[in-house]
Amino acid sequence: MQLIQKTYILGALVAPVLGFCGSHTHLSARAEEGEVKINTFGYFGSIGPENWAALDAANSLCATGTRQSPINMADGQFHMLSASDITLEMPDQPEGAEFENLGTTVEVVLEGKGGKLSLAGVEYELKQFHIHHPSEHLDNGTSVEMEVHNVFESADGQLAVIGVYLESDLGSLVNVATRARRQEALPAGTTNFTIMASSALPETDAILSPMLETVFEKVDEIAAPGSKVTTGSLVFSEYIAALMSGGFQSYSGSLTTPPCSEGVNWLVATQRLKVSPAAVRRVSSVVKFNSRITQNLLGEPNILNFATVNSAAQA
């Protein structure tokens, strides 16, 4: 089953780049058949974001680029696209898909599975999606528990990434029966304990994602870097429908991992998704912290270069 939305021409095309976060396309070559390529960068110490540029000469933009991602998604940093401005489709995967631990993230490999994005007259193929914890982009200054990056590539090497904020389903924490039992166990005459209905708990407009929940059921099986497993049946139709119920904040940025190449067409979905708190815990226990620091305003000096210049001026 597929959900397809109509495409409208949007403007200038983005420029090709050399690679992207966790990619398993020709831009970031896969290991030998059957093996999972483990990334050599990280998020702490000498292999962390502050030192990515020193790990390889190809990573120079990590310290010098002026349109680096992730950013704070605030007014003036993006332009809005409606769902009608793009075409997004992904066939359901009744046999599941390969789920891998790359050492820096967990990734669902979808190359050749029929996923497509059409934007500004360019058609992209869905290659994979992976997870960052916490979110890399900030939603107007606010961090979210996780962020899904759906990575697309065109035939000529242009890249587009749909970022999706992912939060815990607080409603799943509600268990009125349990609270009722606690009420019954209180001493007679106690009056300062109130049973709240689920509707009284904080609510957001995030949409539950059974597809992501299914993926995360397997994350414990790939806790070791380099391991892989096949997910259960994946119903992408509900996932696509949820994303297309909102809009997209679009800007031209970079990869959020080495080599930090620029010219990546970012679309950050305004519609958040949610999974159970247990799923968030399982994923975070495997990927730990894997988010690059928020970068400078688009077009301004690289945050690392800016810090170096300021330090030198104060010396």
TORKE-973071 format. One record per residue: residue in three letters; y, z, x negated of N, C-alpha, C in turn; chain. Coordinates in steps of 0.2 Angstrom, whole numbers, plus 5000, padded with zeros to 4 digits. Example, Ala and Ser with C-alpha at 12.3 -4.5 7.8 and 13.67 -1.06 7.14 Angstrom:
R code  nc2  nc3  nc1 cac2 cac3 cac1  cc2  cc3  cc1 unit
R  ALA 4972 5039 4934 4978 5039 4938 4984 5039 4934    A
R  SER 4989 5035 4936 4995 5036 4932 5000 5039 4936    A
END
This chain:
R code  nc2  nc3  nc1 cac2 cac3 cac1  cc2  cc3  cc1 unit
R  MET 4994 5000 4996 5000 5000 5000 5006 5000 4996    A
R  GLN 5011 4996 4997 5017 4996 4993 5023 4997 4998    A
R  LEU 5029 4999 4995 5035 4999 4998 5040 4995 4994    A
R  ILE 5043 4990 4997 5047 4985 4993 5054 4985 4997    A
R  GLN 5059 4986 4993 5066 4986 4995 5070 4980 4993    A
R  LYS 5074 4977 4996 5078 4971 4995 5082 4972 4989    A
R  THR 5083 4966 4985 5087 4967 4979 5093 4963 4980    A
R  TYR 5099 4966 4977 5105 4962 4977 5107 4962 4969    A
R  ILE 5111 4957 4968 5114 4956 4961 5119 4961 4959    A
R  LEU 5118 4965 4953 5122 4970 4952 5127 4970 4946    A
R  GLY 5127 4965 4942 5132 4965 4937 5128 4963 4930    A
R  ALA 5132 4965 4925 5129 4963 4918 5122 4966 4917    A
R  LEU 5118 4962 4913 5112 4964 4911 5112 4969 4905    A
R  VAL 5108 4974 4904 5108 4978 4899 5105 4974 4893    A
R  ALA 5107 4977 4887 5104 4973 4881 5097 4976 4879    A
R  PRO 5093 4972 4875 5087 4974 4873 5087 4980 4868    A
R  VAL 5082 4984 4868 5082 4990 4863 5075 4989 4860    A
R  LEU 5074 4994 4855 5068 4993 4851 5062 4998 4853    A
R  GLY 5064 5003 4857 5058 5007 4859 5060 5012 4864    A
R  PHE 5056 5016 4867 5058 5021 4872 5054 5027 4872    A
R  CYS 5056 5032 4875 5053 5039 4875 5046 5038 4877    A
R  GLY 5041 5040 4872 5034 5040 4873 5031 5034 4875    A
R  SER 5034 5028 4874 5032 5022 4876 5025 5020 4873    A
R  HIS 5021 5017 4877 5015 5014 4874 5015 5006 4875    A
R  THR 5020 5003 4875 5021 4996 4875 5021 4993 4868    A
R  HIS 5022 4987 4867 5022 4984 4860 5028 4987 4857    A
R  LEU 5033 4990 4860 5039 4992 4857 5037 4999 4853    A
R  SER 5032 5002 4855 5029 5008 4852 5022 5007 4852    A
R  ALA 5019 5004 4847 5012 5002 4847 5007 5008 4848    A
R  ARG 5002 5006 4853 4997 5011 4854 4992 5012 4848    A
R  ALA 4989 5017 4848 4984 5018 4843 4978 5014 4844    A
R  GLU 4973 5014 4840 4967 5010 4841 4964 5011 4848    A
R  GLU 4961 5006 4850 4958 5007 4857 4954 5013 4858    A
R  GLY 4956 5017 4863 4952 5023 4865 4955 5029 4862    A
R  GLU 4960 5028 4857 4963 5034 4854 4970 5035 4858    A
R  VAL 4973 5041 4857 4979 5043 4860 4984 5044 4854    A
R  LYS 4989 5040 4853 4994 5041 4848 4998 5047 4849    A
R  ILE 4998 5052 4844 5002 5058 4844 5009 5057 4841    A
R  ASN 5014 5059 4844 5021 5058 4841 5022 5062 4835    A
R  THR 5026 5060 4830 5027 5064 4824 5034 5068 4824    A
R  PHE 5038 5067 4829 5044 5071 4830 5042 5077 4835    A
R  GLY 5047 5081 4835 5046 5087 4840 5053 5090 4842    A
R  TYR 5053 5096 4844 5059 5099 4847 5061 5105 4844    A
R  PHE 5058 5107 4838 5060 5113 4835 5060 5112 4827    A
R  GLY 5064 5116 4824 5064 5116 4817 5065 5109 4813    A
R  SER 5062 5108 4808 5063 5102 4804 5062 5095 4807    A
R  ILE 5058 5095 4813 5056 5089 4816 5060 5089 4823    A
R  GLY 5064 5093 4824 5068 5094 4830 5074 5089 4831    A
R  PRO 5077 5089 4837 5082 5084 4838 5088 5083 4833    A
R  GLU 5090 5089 4830 5095 5089 4825 5093 5086 4819    A
R  ASN 5087 5085 4818 5085 5082 4811 5081 5075 4813    A
R  TRP 5081 5072 4819 5077 5066 4820 5080 5060 4816    A
R  ALA 5086 5060 4814 5089 5054 4810 5086 5055 4803    A
R  ALA 5084 5061 4801 5081 5061 4794 5074 5060 4793    A
R  LEU 5071 5059 4799 5063 5058 4799 5062 5051 4797    A
R  ASP 5066 5046 4799 5065 5039 4798 5072 5036 4798    A
R  ALA 5073 5031 4794 5079 5027 4794 5080 5023 4800    A
R  ALA 5075 5022 4804 5076 5018 4810 5079 5023 4816    A
R  ASN 5079 5029 4814 5082 5034 4819 5089 5036 4818    A
R  SER 5093 5032 4815 5100 5033 4813 5104 5034 4819    A
R  LEU 5103 5031 4824 5107 5031 4830 5107 5038 4833    A
R  CYS 5101 5042 4832 5101 5049 4835 5107 5053 4832    A
R  ALA 5110 5051 4826 5115 5055 4824 5122 5052 4824    A
R  THR 5122 5045 4825 5128 5041 4825 5130 5038 4832    A
R  GLY 5125 5037 4836 5126 5033 4842 5131 5036 4847    A
R  THR 5135 5032 4850 5140 5035 4855 5139 5034 4862    A
R  ARG 5133 5031 4864 5131 5031 4871 5123 5034 4871    A
R  GLN 5123 5040 4869 5116 5044 4869 5115 5047 4875    A
R  SER 5108 5048 4876 5106 5051 4882 5101 5057 4880    A
R  PRO 5101 5062 4884 5103 5063 4891 5110 5066 4891    A
R  ILE 5113 5065 4897 5120 5067 4898 5121 5072 4904    A
R  ASN 5127 5075 4905 5128 5078 4911 5130 5073 4916    A
R  MET 5127 5073 4921 5128 5068 4927 5134 5070 4931    A
R  ALA 5140 5069 4928 5146 5071 4932 5150 5065 4933    A
R  ASP 5155 5066 4938 5159 5061 4940 5162 5057 4934    A
R  GLY 5163 5051 4934 5165 5047 4928 5160 5045 4923    A
R  GLN 5154 5047 4923 5149 5046 4918 5144 5041 4921    A
R  PHE 5145 5039 4928 5140 5035 4931 5143 5031 4936    A
R  HIS 5139 5026 4939 5141 5022 4945 5135 5023 4950    A
R  MET 5137 5023 4956 5132 5024 4961 5129 5017 4963    A
R  LEU 5122 5017 4964 5118 5012 4967 5115 5014 4973    A
R  SER 5114 5010 4978 5111 5012 4984 5103 5010 4983    A
R  ALA 5099 5012 4987 5092 5010 4987 5092 5002 4988    A
R  SER 5096 5000 4992 5096 4992 4994 5098 4988 4988    A
R  ASP 5101 4991 4983 5103 4987 4977 5097 4986 4972    A
R  ILE 5091 4989 4973 5086 4988 4969 5080 4986 4973    A
R  THR 5075 4983 4969 5068 4983 4972 5063 4987 4968    A
R  LEU 5059 4991 4971 5055 4996 4968 5048 4996 4971    A
R  GLU 5043 4994 4968 5036 4994 4971 5031 4997 4966    A
R  MET 5026 5000 4968 5020 5002 4964 5014 5003 4969    A
R  PRO 5009 4998 4968 5003 4999 4972 5000 5006 4971    A
R  ASP 4996 5008 4976 4992 5014 4975 4987 5013 4970    A
R  GLN 4985 5018 4967 4979 5018 4962 4973 5022 4964    A
R  PRO 4969 5019 4969 4963 5023 4971 4959 5026 4966    A
R  GLU 4958 5022 4960 4954 5025 4955 4958 5029 4950    A
R  GLY 4964 5031 4951 4968 5035 4947 4970 5031 4941    A
R  ALA 4973 5035 4936 4976 5032 4930 4975 5036 4924    A
R  GLU 4975 5033 4918 4974 5037 4912 4980 5042 4911    A
R  PHE 4979 5048 4909 4984 5054 4909 4983 5056 4902    A
R  GLU 4988 5056 4897 4987 5058 4890 4992 5063 4888    A
R  ASN 4990 5067 4883 4994 5071 4879 4996 5068 4873    A
R  LEU 5003 5067 4872 5006 5063 4866 5008 5068 4861    A
R  GLY 5007 5075 4862 5010 5080 4858 5017 5082 4859    A
R  THR 5021 5078 4862 5028 5079 4864 5029 5079 4871    A
R  THR 5024 5076 4875 5024 5076 4882 5018 5074 4885    A
R  VAL 5017 5074 4892 5011 5071 4895 5013 5065 4899    A
R  GLU 5009 5060 4899 5011 5053 4901 5005 5050 4905    A
R  VAL 5007 5047 4910 5002 5043 4915 5004 5036 4913    A
R  VAL 4998 5032 4910 4999 5025 4908 4998 5021 4914    A
R  LEU 5003 5016 4915 5003 5012 4921 5004 5005 4919    A
R  GLU 5003 5003 4913 5004 4996 4911 4999 4992 4914    A
R  GLY 5001 4986 4917 4997 4981 4920 4994 4984 4927    A
R  LYS 4997 4989 4930 4995 4991 4936 4999 4989 4942    A
R  GLY 5004 4984 4941 5008 4981 4946 5014 4984 4948    A
R  GLY 5016 4990 4945 5023 4993 4946 5029 4988 4944    A
R  LYS 5034 4987 4948 5039 4983 4947 5046 4986 4949    A
R  LEU 5051 4985 4945 5058 4986 4947 5062 4980 4946    A
R  SER 5066 4978 4951 5071 4972 4950 5078 4975 4951    A
R  LEU 5082 4973 4946 5089 4976 4945 5093 4971 4942    A
R  ALA 5099 4969 4945 5103 4965 4942 5100 4958 4940    A
R  GLY 5096 4956 4944 5092 4949 4943 5087 4949 4938    A
R  VAL 5085 4955 4935 5080 4956 4930 5074 4960 4933    A
R  GLU 5068 4957 4931 5062 4961 4934 5059 4965 4928    A
R  TYR 5057 4971 4929 5054 4975 4924 5047 4977 4927    A
R  GLU 5043 4978 4922 5036 4981 4923 5036 4988 4922    A
R  LEU 5033 4992 4926 5032 4999 4925 5027 5000 4920    A
R  LYS 5028 5004 4914 5024 5005 4909 5020 5012 4909    A
R  GLN 5024 5017 4911 5022 5024 4911 5027 5028 4914    A
R  PHE 5025 5034 4916 5029 5040 4917 5027 5046 4913    A
R  HIS 5032 5050 4911 5030 5056 4908 5035 5061 4910    A
R  ILE 5034 5067 4907 5037 5073 4910 5041 5077 4904    A
R  HIS 5047 5079 4906 5051 5084 4902 5052 5090 4905    A
R  HIS 5052 5096 4901 5053 5102 4904 5057 5106 4899    A
R  PRO 5063 5109 4901 5066 5107 4908 5069 5100 4908    A
R  SER 5073 5099 4914 5076 5092 4914 5080 5091 4908    A
R  GLU 5080 5084 4906 5085 5082 4901 5092 5081 4903    A
R  HIS 5093 5077 4909 5099 5076 4912 5101 5083 4915    A
R  LEU 5108 5084 4916 5110 5089 4920 5113 5087 4926    A
R  ASP 5112 5090 4932 5114 5088 4938 5121 5091 4939    A
R  ASN 5126 5088 4937 5133 5091 4937 5133 5098 4934    A
R  GLY 5130 5098 4928 5131 5105 4924 5125 5109 4926    A
R  THR 5120 5107 4930 5114 5112 4932 5108 5109 4929    A
R  SER 5104 5113 4926 5097 5111 4923 5092 5112 4929    A
R  VAL 5087 5107 4929 5082 5108 4934 5076 5109 4931    A
R  GLU 5071 5111 4934 5064 5114 4931 5061 5108 4927    A
R  MET 5060 5102 4929 5057 5097 4926 5061 5090 4927    A
R  GLU 5059 5085 4924 5062 5078 4925 5056 5073 4923    A
R  VAL 5055 5069 4928 5050 5063 4927 5054 5057 4925    A
R  HIS 5052 5054 4919 5055 5048 4917 5050 5042 4918    A
R  ASN 5052 5037 4923 5048 5031 4925 5050 5026 4920    A
R  VAL 5047 5023 4916 5049 5019 4911 5047 5012 4912    A
R  PHE 5052 5007 4912 5051 5000 4914 5053 4996 4908    A
R  GLU 5050 4990 4907 5052 4985 4902 5051 4978 4905    A
R  SER 5056 4974 4903 5057 4967 4906 5053 4963 4900    A
R  ALA 5052 4956 4902 5048 4952 4898 5051 4951 4891    A
R  ASP 5058 4951 4891 5062 4950 4885 5064 4957 4881    A
R  GLY 5061 4962 4883 5062 4969 4880 5067 4973 4882    A
R  GLN 5071 4971 4888 5076 4976 4891 5072 4982 4894    A
R  LEU 5075 4987 4894 5072 4993 4896 5076 4997 4902    A
R  ALA 5073 4999 4907 5076 5003 4912 5072 5009 4913    A
R  VAL 5075 5015 4914 5071 5021 4916 5074 5024 4922    A
R  ILE 5070 5026 4927 5072 5030 4933 5070 5037 4931    A
R  GLY 5075 5041 4931 5074 5048 4930 5074 5052 4937    A
R  VAL 5069 5057 4938 5068 5060 4944 5068 5068 4943    A
R  TYR 5073 5071 4946 5073 5079 4945 5067 5082 4949    A
R  LEU 5063 5086 4946 5057 5089 4949 5058 5097 4949    A
R  GLU 5058 5100 4955 5058 5107 4956 5052 5110 4959    A
R  SER 5052 5117 4959 5047 5121 4962 5048 5121 4969    A
R  ASP 5042 5121 4973 5043 5121 4980 5043 5129 4982    A
R  LEU 5049 5131 4983 5050 5138 4985 5047 5140 4991    A
R  GLY 5046 5136 4996 5043 5137 5002 5036 5139 5001    A
R  SER 5032 5136 4996 5025 5138 4995 5024 5145 4993    A
R  LEU 5030 5148 4991 5029 5155 4989 5029 5160 4995    A
R  VAL 5030 5157 5001 5031 5161 5007 5024 5163 5010    A
R  ASN 5022 5169 5011 5016 5171 5014 5017 5177 5019    A
R  VAL 5019 5175 5025 5021 5180 5029 5016 5185 5031    A
R  ALA 5009 5183 5031 5004 5187 5032 5003 5193 5026    A
R  THR 5004 5190 5020 5004 5195 5015 5009 5200 5015    A
R  ARG 5015 5198 5017 5021 5203 5018 5020 5208 5024    A
R  ALA 5016 5205 5029 5015 5209 5034 5010 5215 5032    A
R  ARG 5005 5213 5028 5001 5218 5026 5004 5223 5022    A
R  ARG 5009 5221 5018 5013 5226 5014 5017 5231 5018    A
R  GLN 5020 5228 5024 5023 5232 5028 5019 5237 5031    A
R  GLU 5013 5235 5033 5008 5240 5036 5007 5246 5031    A
R  ALA 5007 5244 5025 5005 5249 5020 5010 5254 5018    A
R  LEU 5016 5253 5021 5022 5257 5019 5021 5264 5023    A
R  PRO 5024 5269 5021 5024 5276 5024 5027 5275 5031    A
R  ALA 5025 5279 5036 5027 5279 5042 5035 5281 5042    A
R  GLY 5039 5277 5046 5046 5279 5047 5050 5275 5042    A
R  THR 5047 5271 5037 5050 5267 5032 5054 5261 5036    A
R  THR 5060 5260 5035 5064 5255 5039 5068 5250 5034    A
R  ASN 5067 5251 5028 5071 5246 5023 5067 5241 5021    A
R  PHE 5062 5239 5024 5058 5233 5022 5058 5228 5028    A
R  THR 5060 5222 5026 5061 5217 5032 5057 5211 5030    A
R  ILE 5053 5209 5035 5049 5203 5034 5053 5197 5035    A
R  MET 5054 5192 5030 5058 5186 5031 5054 5180 5033    A
R  ALA 5056 5177 5038 5053 5170 5040 5054 5165 5034    A
R  SER 5049 5160 5033 5050 5156 5028 5057 5152 5028    A
R  SER 5059 5151 5034 5065 5147 5035 5071 5151 5032    A
R  ALA 5070 5158 5031 5076 5162 5028 5077 5161 5021    A
R  LEU 5071 5158 5017 5072 5158 5010 5076 5152 5008    A
R  PRO 5079 5152 5002 5083 5146 5000 5079 5139 5001    A
R  GLU 5082 5134 5003 5079 5128 5004 5084 5122 5001    A
R  THR 5080 5117 4999 5084 5112 4996 5081 5105 5000    A
R  ASP 5084 5100 4998 5082 5094 5001 5077 5090 4997    A
R  ALA 5074 5093 4992 5069 5090 4988 5063 5089 4993    A
R  ILE 5059 5083 4991 5054 5081 4995 5047 5082 4991    A
R  LEU 5042 5085 4994 5036 5087 4991 5033 5080 4989    A
R  SER 5030 5080 4983 5026 5074 4980 5019 5076 4979    A
R  PRO 5015 5074 4984 5007 5075 4983 5005 5071 4977    A
R  MET 5008 5065 4976 5006 5061 4970 5006 5065 4964    A
R  LEU 5012 5068 4962 5013 5071 4956 5009 5078 4956    A
R  GLU 5008 5081 4962 5003 5086 4962 4996 5085 4960    A
R  THR 4994 5079 4962 4987 5076 4960 4987 5075 4953    A
R  VAL 4992 5072 4950 4992 5071 4943 4992 5078 4939    A
R  PHE 4996 5083 4941 4996 5089 4938 4990 5093 4938    A
R  GLU 4986 5092 4943 4979 5095 4944 4975 5095 4938    A
R  LYS 4976 5089 4934 4972 5088 4928 4975 5090 4921    A
R  VAL 4981 5092 4922 4985 5094 4915 4981 5099 4911    A
R  ASP 4978 5104 4914 4974 5108 4910 4969 5105 4905    A
R  GLU 4966 5099 4908 4961 5096 4904 4964 5092 4898    A
R  ILE 4970 5091 4897 4973 5088 4892 4978 5092 4888    A
R  ALA 4976 5099 4887 4980 5104 4884 4981 5102 4877    A
R  ALA 4976 5099 4874 4976 5097 4866 4979 5091 4865    A
R  PRO 4984 5090 4861 4987 5084 4859 4982 5079 4857    A
R  GLY 4983 5073 4859 4978 5067 4858 4972 5067 4863    A
R  SER 4972 5071 4868 4967 5071 4873 4969 5067 4879    A
R  LYS 4964 5065 4883 4966 5061 4889 4961 5062 4894    A
R  VAL 4963 5060 4901 4958 5061 4906 4961 5056 4912    A
R  THR 4956 5055 4916 4958 5050 4922 4960 5055 4928    A
R  THR 4966 5053 4931 4968 5057 4937 4964 5055 4943    A
R  GLY 4965 5059 4948 4962 5058 4954 4966 5052 4957    A
R  SER 4964 5050 4963 4967 5044 4967 4975 5045 4968    A
R  LEU 4979 5040 4966 4986 5041 4966 4989 5037 4972    A
R  VAL 4993 5040 4976 4996 5037 4982 5003 5036 4980    A
R  PHE 5005 5030 4977 5012 5029 4975 5017 5028 4981    A
R  SER 5014 5026 4986 5018 5023 4992 5023 5029 4994    A
R  GLU 5020 5035 4994 5024 5041 4996 5030 5043 4991    A
R  TYR 5028 5042 4985 5032 5043 4979 5038 5038 4979    A
R  ILE 5037 5032 4980 5042 5027 4980 5046 5028 4987    A
R  ALA 5043 5029 4992 5047 5030 4998 5052 5036 4998    A
R  ALA 5050 5041 4994 5054 5047 4993 5060 5045 4989    A
R  LEU 5059 5042 4983 5064 5040 4979 5069 5035 4982    A
R  MET 5067 5031 4986 5071 5026 4990 5075 5029 4996    A
R  SER 5073 5035 4997 5077 5038 5003 5084 5040 5000    A
R  GLY 5085 5040 4994 5092 5042 4991 5095 5036 4987    A
R  GLY 5099 5038 4983 5103 5033 4979 5101 5034 4972    A
R  PHE 5105 5031 4967 5103 5031 4960 5110 5031 4956    A
R  GLN 5111 5036 4952 5116 5037 4947 5115 5033 4941    A
R  SER 5119 5027 4940 5117 5022 4935 5122 5022 4929    A
R  TYR 5119 5022 4923 5123 5021 4917 5119 5018 4911    A
R  SER 5123 5016 4906 5120 5013 4900 5120 5018 4895    A
R  GLY 5114 5020 4893 5113 5026 4888 5108 5024 4883    A
R  SER 5104 5029 4881 5099 5028 4875 5092 5031 4877    A
R  LEU 5087 5030 4873 5081 5033 4873 5083 5041 4872    A
R  THR 5079 5045 4875 5080 5052 4873 5076 5055 4868    A
R  THR 5072 5050 4865 5068 5052 4859 5069 5047 4853    A
R  PRO 5067 5048 4847 5067 5043 4842 5064 5037 4844    A
R  PRO 5068 5031 4842 5073 5030 4838 5080 5031 4841    A
R  CYS 5081 5033 4847 5087 5034 4851 5091 5028 4852    A
R  SER 5087 5022 4852 5090 5016 4853 5095 5016 4860    A
R  GLU 5100 5012 4859 5105 5012 4865 5104 5005 4869    A
R  GLY 5107 5005 4875 5106 4999 4879 5101 5000 4884    A
R  VAL 5099 5006 4885 5094 5008 4890 5098 5009 4897    A
R  ASN 5095 5005 4902 5098 5006 4909 5095 5012 4913    A
R  TRP 5099 5017 4913 5097 5023 4917 5098 5023 4924    A
R  LEU 5094 5025 4928 5095 5026 4935 5092 5033 4937    A
R  VAL 5096 5038 4938 5094 5045 4939 5094 5046 4947    A
R  ALA 5089 5047 4950 5088 5047 4957 5092 5053 4960    A
R  THR 5095 5052 4965 5099 5058 4969 5094 5062 4973    A
R  GLN 5088 5059 4975 5083 5062 4979 5079 5066 4974    A
R  ARG 5079 5073 4975 5074 5077 4971 5067 5077 4974    A
R  LEU 5062 5078 4970 5056 5079 4972 5054 5087 4970    A
R  LYS 5048 5089 4973 5046 5096 4972 5038 5096 4972    A
R  VAL 5036 5101 4968 5028 5102 4968 5028 5109 4968    A
R  SER 5021 5112 4968 5020 5119 4969 5022 5123 4963    A
R  PRO 5024 5129 4963 5026 5133 4957 5020 5133 4952    A
R  ALA 5014 5133 4955 5008 5133 4951 5007 5127 4947    A
R  ALA 5009 5121 4950 5009 5115 4946 5015 5115 4940    A
R  VAL 5020 5118 4942 5026 5118 4937 5023 5123 4931    A
R  ARG 5020 5128 4932 5017 5133 4927 5012 5129 4923    A
R  ARG 5008 5125 4926 5002 5122 4922 5006 5117 4917    A
R  VAL 5010 5113 4920 5013 5108 4916 5017 5111 4910    A
R  SER 5021 5116 4911 5025 5120 4906 5021 5123 4901    A
R  SER 5015 5125 4903 5011 5128 4898 5008 5123 4893    A
R  VAL 5008 5117 4895 5005 5112 4890 5011 5109 4886    A
R  VAL 5016 5106 4890 5022 5103 4886 5027 5108 4883    A
R  LYS 5027 5114 4885 5032 5119 4882 5039 5117 4884    A
R  PHE 5043 5117 4879 5050 5115 4879 5050 5108 4876    A
R  ASN 5052 5103 4880 5052 5096 4877 5058 5092 4879    A
R  SER 5064 5095 4879 5070 5092 4881 5076 5091 4875    A
R  ARG 5078 5085 4874 5084 5084 4870 5090 5088 4872    A
R  ILE 5094 5090 4868 5101 5093 4870 5105 5088 4873    A
R  THR 5109 5091 4878 5114 5086 4881 5119 5083 4876    A
R  GLN 5120 5077 4877 5124 5073 4872 5131 5073 4875    A
R  ASN 5135 5070 4870 5143 5070 4872 5144 5065 4877    A
R  LEU 5150 5065 4880 5152 5060 4885 5151 5053 4882    A
R  LEU 5150 5049 4886 5148 5042 4884 5154 5039 4881    A
R  GLY 5153 5036 4875 5159 5033 4871 5162 5037 4866    A
R  GLU 5161 5044 4867 5164 5048 4862 5159 5049 4856    A
R  PRO 5162 5052 4850 5158 5053 4844 5151 5056 4846    A
R  ASN 5146 5054 4842 5139 5058 4843 5140 5065 4842    A
R  ILE 5137 5069 4846 5138 5076 4845 5136 5079 4838    A
R  LEU 5131 5076 4835 5129 5079 4828 5135 5077 4823    A
R  ASN 5137 5070 4824 5142 5068 4819 5149 5072 4821    A
R  PHE 5150 5073 4827 5156 5077 4829 5156 5084 4826    A
R  ALA 5150 5087 4826 5149 5094 4823 5150 5094 4815    A
R  THR 5147 5089 4812 5148 5088 4805 5155 5087 4803    A
R  VAL 5159 5083 4806 5166 5082 4805 5170 5088 4806    A
R  ASN 5169 5092 4811 5172 5098 4812 5171 5103 4807    A
R  SER 5165 5103 4805 5163 5108 4800 5166 5107 4793    A
R  ALA 5167 5100 4791 5170 5098 4785 5177 5099 4785    A
R  ALA 5180 5098 4791 5188 5099 4792 5189 5107 4791    A
R  GLN 5185 5111 4794 5186 5118 4793 5185 5121 4786    A
R  ALA 5181 5118 4782 5179 5120 4776 5185 5121 4771    A
END
